[in-house]
Amino acid sequence: MKALYGIDMEEAQFSKTVDKIPEADIVISMGCGVKCPYVAKGFDADWGLEDPTGKDDETFIKVIRQIETLVKEL
């Protein structure tokens, strides 16, 4: 993320529980074979992306590019 977009994921970025995020209009689950909590909204989708955890940079970049494409299509 830092090399591609200048976003340092090691600084202030951290996972948040569903009760700690603002109310959302759109909910997207990344997939990755992980069960996400259900948050009922008008638009709720699961993109079914590969979980890049523990994989090489090439795999992370592939998933990042897939997310970028899907966000632009959204």
C-alpha positions as CSV (number, residue, x, y, z in Angstrom):
1,M,0.0,0.0,0.0
2,K,2.8,2.4,0.8
3,A,4.7,1.7,-2.5
4,L,1.5,1.8,-4.6
5,Y,-0.5,4.6,-2.9
6,G,1.7,6.2,-0.2
7,I,-0.5,4.7,2.6
8,D,1.6,3.4,5.5
9,M,-0.3,0.4,6.9
10,E,2.2,-0.1,9.8
11,E,1.5,3.3,11.4
12,A,-2.0,4.2,12.6
13,Q,-3.9,1.5,10.7
14,F,-5.6,-1.3,12.7
15,S,-8.6,-3.6,12.5
16,K,-11.8,-2.3,14.0
17,T,-14.8,-4.2,15.3
18,V,-18.2,-3.7,13.6
19,D,-19.4,-1.7,16.6
20,K,-16.5,0.8,16.3
21,I,-17.0,1.9,12.7
22,P,-19.5,4.6,11.6
23,E,-22.8,3.5,10.1
24,A,-22.3,2.4,6.5
25,D,-24.5,2.7,3.4
26,I,-22.6,0.0,1.6
27,V,-21.0,-3.1,3.1
28,I,-18.4,-5.2,1.2
29,S,-16.9,-8.4,2.6
30,M,-13.6,-9.3,1.1
31,G,-14.3,-13.0,1.1
32,C,-10.9,-14.6,1.9
33,G,-12.7,-17.6,3.3
34,V,-13.3,-15.8,6.6
35,K,-16.8,-15.5,8.1
36,C,-17.7,-11.8,8.5
37,P,-20.5,-10.5,10.7
38,Y,-23.7,-9.7,8.9
39,V,-24.5,-6.0,8.7
40,A,-27.8,-5.5,7.0
41,K,-27.7,-2.7,4.4
42,G,-29.3,-1.9,1.1
43,F,-26.1,-3.1,-0.7
44,D,-24.2,-6.0,0.8
45,A,-21.7,-8.0,-1.3
46,D,-19.0,-10.5,-0.8
47,W,-16.2,-10.1,-3.4
48,G,-14.6,-13.5,-2.7
49,L,-11.0,-12.4,-2.8
50,E,-8.0,-14.5,-2.1
51,D,-6.5,-14.0,1.4
52,P,-2.9,-12.8,0.7
53,T,-1.9,-13.3,4.4
54,G,1.6,-15.0,4.5
55,K,2.0,-14.8,0.7
56,D,4.5,-12.8,-1.4
57,D,4.3,-9.2,-2.5
58,E,3.1,-10.2,-5.9
59,T,0.0,-11.9,-4.4
60,F,-0.7,-8.8,-2.3
61,I,-0.4,-6.5,-5.3
62,K,-2.8,-8.8,-7.3
63,V,-5.4,-8.6,-4.6
64,I,-4.9,-4.8,-4.2
65,R,-5.4,-4.4,-7.9
66,Q,-8.6,-6.5,-7.8
67,I,-9.9,-4.3,-5.0
68,E,-9.1,-1.2,-6.9
69,T,-11.0,-2.5,-10.0
70,L,-14.0,-3.5,-8.0
71,V,-14.2,-0.2,-6.1
72,K,-14.1,1.7,-9.4
73,E,-16.8,-0.5,-10.8
74,L,-18.9,0.1,-7.7
